Amino acid sequence: APLTRLLLLSAEEPHSCAAEAAAVCAMLSLQAPWLPSQNKDRLATCKESFAVYEGDLVTLLNIYRQYETYRQSDQEWAKRHLLNAKLLDRALRVKQQLGMYLS
């Protein structure tokens, strides 16, 4: 229910951040986006490269946005950052579905 409330409030003024809220909710609906890796140091470095002071939700939003930006022009982007492209593709579809409900 908290995510439903977030989505509903995000579509109202003065917030108008429904796209961002839908992306975060889509990311939260999936398991962790990281690929399993034997190299724990590399995985930690990849995670740190996305981490932001504002917290995990903004980190997830940043991962979503960057994947959305690079997925077609750079097919190896997700793998290079140890991210699961199939899960991120699913997040794109979930966000699209959520957006349809909000419009």
Backbone as CSV, one residue per row, in Angstrom:
resi,resn,N_x,N_y,N_z,CA_x,CA_y,CA_z,C_x,C_y,C_z
1,ALA,0.805,-1.210,0.000,0.000,0.000,0.000,0.846,1.273,0.000
2,PRO,2.016,1.293,0.667,2.815,2.526,0.622,3.245,2.903,-0.795
3,LEU,3.550,1.900,-1.631,3.959,2.212,-3.001,2.783,2.722,-3.817
4,THR,1.598,2.194,-3.545,0.398,2.686,-4.227,0.174,4.145,-3.883
5,ARG,0.315,4.463,-2.613,0.148,5.852,-2.166,1.191,6.755,-2.824
6,LEU,2.426,6.272,-2.870,3.498,7.031,-3.524,3.131,7.332,-4.972
7,LEU,2.667,6.327,-5.688,2.309,6.520,-7.097,1.170,7.517,-7.258
8,LEU,0.148,7.381,-6.435,-0.999,8.286,-6.549,-0.615,9.726,-6.227
9,LEU,0.158,9.914,-5.165,0.575,11.273,-4.795,1.545,11.865,-5.811
10,SER,2.356,11.025,-6.433,3.359,11.529,-7.381,2.724,12.154,-8.616
11,ALA,1.503,11.762,-8.908,0.825,12.283,-10.100,0.131,13.610,-9.836
12,GLU,0.043,14.007,-8.571,-0.666,15.238,-8.212,0.287,16.423,-8.130
13,GLU,-0.283,17.609,-8.297,0.479,18.834,-8.035,0.656,18.943,-6.528
14,PRO,1.707,19.462,-6.023,2.837,20.101,-6.697,3.945,19.122,-7.062
15,HIS,3.724,17.826,-6.852,4.804,16.852,-7.028,5.144,16.612,-8.497
16,SER,4.173,16.190,-9.275,4.367,15.926,-10.707,5.645,15.138,-10.993
17,CYS,5.800,14.029,-10.284,6.982,13.187,-10.487,6.557,11.737,-10.713
18,ALA,5.447,11.561,-11.415,4.896,10.217,-11.618,5.866,9.308,-12.370
19,ALA,6.565,9.839,-13.355,7.501,9.007,-14.125,8.617,8.478,-13.228
20,GLU,9.146,9.336,-12.382,10.214,8.926,-11.475,9.697,7.928,-10.445
21,ALA,8.513,8.195,-9.889,7.934,7.288,-8.901,7.642,5.929,-9.524
22,ALA,7.141,5.917,-10.747,6.857,4.653,-11.432,8.145,3.871,-11.681
23,ALA,9.221,4.563,-12.029,10.504,3.891,-12.251,11.017,3.271,-10.955
24,VAL,10.934,4.011,-9.858,11.383,3.491,-8.561,10.532,2.290,-8.157
25,CYS,9.226,2.398,-8.294,8.337,1.282,-7.947,8.619,0.067,-8.823
26,ALA,8.889,0.294,-10.091,9.224,-0.810,-10.994,10.504,-1.502,-10.536
27,MET,11.493,-0.725,-10.153,12.749,-1.303,-9.680,12.544,-2.055,-8.365
28,LEU,11.704,-1.524,-7.492,11.445,-2.182,-6.211,10.643,-3.469,-6.376
29,SER,9.920,-3.592,-7.467,9.103,-4.785,-7.680,9.940,-5.989,-8.110
30,LEU,11.195,-5.768,-8.419,12.086,-6.829,-8.875,13.081,-7.183,-7.785
31,GLN,13.789,-8.269,-8.011,14.885,-8.580,-7.102,16.042,-7.621,-7.387
32,ALA,17.088,-7.707,-6.606,18.244,-6.823,-6.790,18.732,-6.907,-8.236
33,PRO,19.080,-5.774,-8.830,19.437,-5.754,-10.255,20.840,-6.260,-10.569
34,TRP,21.596,-6.645,-9.559,23.001,-6.995,-9.766,23.164,-8.434,-10.226
35,LEU,24.122,-8.645,-11.121,24.490,-9.995,-11.532,25.358,-10.619,-10.448
36,PRO,25.225,-11.928,-10.239,26.134,-12.578,-9.294,27.559,-12.507,-9.847
37,SER,28.505,-12.292,-8.972,29.891,-12.169,-9.421,30.824,-12.828,-8.416
38,GLN,31.800,-13.542,-8.940,32.835,-14.129,-8.085,33.774,-13.043,-7.566
39,ASN,33.869,-11.956,-8.326,34.763,-10.863,-7.963,34.000,-9.857,-7.101
40,LYS,34.044,-10.077,-5.794,33.278,-9.241,-4.858,33.751,-7.785,-4.870
41,ASP,35.046,-7.581,-5.086,35.564,-6.209,-5.128,35.005,-5.457,-6.330
42,ARG,34.945,-6.130,-7.473,34.402,-5.479,-8.675,32.923,-5.174,-8.490
43,LEU,32.181,-6.111,-7.893,30.763,-5.884,-7.640,30.574,-4.696,-6.702
44,ALA,31.381,-4.633,-5.659,31.292,-3.505,-4.722,31.602,-2.191,-5.427
45,THR,32.587,-2.193,-6.314,32.940,-0.988,-7.064,31.794,-0.555,-7.970
46,CYS,31.164,-1.515,-8.635,30.023,-1.191,-9.505,28.877,-0.606,-8.689
47,LYS,28.595,-1.213,-7.548,27.518,-0.701,-6.691,27.836,0.718,-6.216
48,GLU,29.073,0.925,-5.815,29.484,2.253,-5.341,29.393,3.300,-6.441
49,SER,29.597,2.894,-7.684,29.561,3.862,-8.785,28.156,4.435,-8.988
50,PHE,27.130,3.720,-8.525,25.756,4.204,-8.647,25.233,4.824,-7.358
51,ALA,25.896,4.572,-6.249,25.414,5.033,-4.946,25.405,6.558,-4.879
52,VAL,24.359,7.082,-4.263,24.242,8.526,-4.085,23.882,8.828,-2.637
53,TYR,24.219,10.015,-2.226,23.970,10.464,-0.859,22.491,10.388,-0.503
54,GLU,21.621,10.644,-1.479,20.178,10.707,-1.225,19.577,9.358,-0.842
55,GLY,20.266,8.261,-1.103,19.806,6.962,-0.643,19.518,5.957,-1.741
56,ASP,19.049,4.791,-1.302,18.848,3.653,-2.193,17.795,3.893,-3.268
57,LEU,16.733,4.606,-2.943,15.677,4.825,-3.934,16.184,5.668,-5.099
58,VAL,16.962,6.680,-4.795,17.528,7.513,-5.863,18.596,6.721,-6.625
59,THR,19.314,5.866,-5.924,20.273,4.987,-6.598,19.555,4.101,-7.608
60,LEU,18.433,3.501,-7.202,17.653,2.668,-8.127,17.144,3.484,-9.310
61,LEU,16.701,4.697,-9.044,16.242,5.570,-10.124,17.385,5.868,-11.095
62,ASN,18.560,6.129,-10.566,19.714,6.412,-11.423,20.091,5.205,-12.279
63,ILE,20.049,4.012,-11.690,20.331,2.797,-12.460,19.311,2.667,-13.583
64,TYR,18.046,2.851,-13.252,16.972,2.747,-14.243,17.198,3.738,-15.385
65,ARG,17.443,4.991,-15.036,17.616,6.034,-16.060,18.817,5.763,-16.954
66,GLN,19.928,5.356,-16.337,21.121,5.100,-17.142,20.915,3.899,-18.058
67,TYR,20.256,2.870,-17.544,19.976,1.712,-18.403,19.080,2.128,-19.562
68,GLU,18.068,2.900,-19.276,17.153,3.380,-20.307,17.913,4.176,-21.375
69,THR,18.883,4.959,-20.938,19.671,5.786,-21.849,20.615,4.955,-22.721
70,TYR,21.300,3.985,-22.121,22.387,3.290,-22.820,22.020,1.938,-23.415
71,ARG,20.863,1.384,-23.104,20.574,-0.003,-23.481,20.600,-0.246,-24.985
72,GLN,20.205,0.731,-25.785,20.189,0.506,-27.232,21.507,0.883,-27.897
73,SER,22.149,1.914,-27.414,23.392,2.359,-28.052,24.611,1.572,-27.576
74,ASP,24.507,0.918,-26.423,25.638,0.185,-25.854,25.114,-1.116,-25.251
75,GLN,25.081,-2.167,-26.065,24.500,-3.448,-25.646,25.218,-4.073,-24.450
76,GLU,26.463,-3.720,-24.236,27.248,-4.306,-23.143,27.225,-3.466,-21.872
77,TRP,26.513,-2.351,-21.875,26.521,-1.444,-20.728,26.139,-2.158,-19.436
78,ALA,25.037,-2.881,-19.452,24.569,-3.548,-18.230,25.592,-4.570,-17.743
79,LYS,26.080,-5.393,-18.647,27.047,-6.423,-18.259,28.312,-5.795,-17.682
80,ARG,28.762,-4.716,-18.296,29.970,-4.033,-17.828,29.802,-3.503,-16.409
81,HIS,28.571,-3.152,-16.051,28.291,-2.626,-14.715,27.719,-3.690,-13.783
82,LEU,27.809,-4.956,-14.212,27.320,-6.111,-13.447,25.842,-5.992,-13.105
83,LEU,25.070,-5.490,-14.063,23.623,-5.360,-13.897,22.914,-6.386,-14.775
84,ASN,21.806,-6.892,-14.287,21.024,-7.899,-14.988,20.103,-7.214,-15.998
85,ALA,20.462,-7.285,-17.272,19.706,-6.595,-18.325,18.276,-7.123,-18.435
86,LYS,18.072,-8.420,-18.228,16.716,-8.972,-18.313,15.815,-8.375,-17.233
87,LEU,16.346,-8.255,-16.026,15.563,-7.639,-14.953,15.288,-6.173,-15.251
88,LEU,16.279,-5.485,-15.779,16.090,-4.070,-16.086,15.101,-3.883,-17.229
89,ASP,15.102,-4.792,-18.193,14.083,-4.740,-19.251,12.689,-4.937,-18.654
90,ARG,12.598,-5.838,-17.682,11.315,-6.050,-17.015,10.889,-4.786,-16.271
91,ALA,11.840,-4.107,-15.647,11.524,-2.851,-14.953,10.992,-1.813,-15.938
92,LEU,11.565,-1.772,-17.138,11.064,-0.844,-18.160,9.604,-1.139,-18.492
93,ARG,9.278,-2.421,-18.615,7.893,-2.802,-18.931,6.944,-2.495,-17.769
94,VAL,7.381,-2.780,-16.551,6.546,-2.497,-15.374,6.288,-1.003,-15.266
95,LYS,7.324,-0.195,-15.485,7.143,1.260,-15.418,6.144,1.726,-16.469
96,GLN,6.239,1.159,-17.652,5.308,1.528,-18.720,3.872,1.182,-18.311
97,GLN,3.681,0.014,-17.719,2.350,-0.384,-17.265,1.843,0.548,-16.169
98,LEU,2.700,0.872,-15.221,2.299,1.783,-14.147,1.938,3.150,-14.711
99,GLY,2.710,3.607,-15.686,2.423,4.892,-16.318,1.064,4.917,-16.982
100,MET,0.660,3.790,-17.557,-0.667,3.721,-18.188,-1.770,3.870,-17.140
101,TYR,-1.559,3.317,-15.964,-2.562,3.442,-14.903,-2.645,4.866,-14.363
102,LEU,-1.527,5.569,-14.400,-1.488,6.919,-13.824,-1.997,7.987,-14.778
103,SER,-2.041,7.671,-16.072,-2.459,8.704,-17.027,-3.952,8.685,-17.268
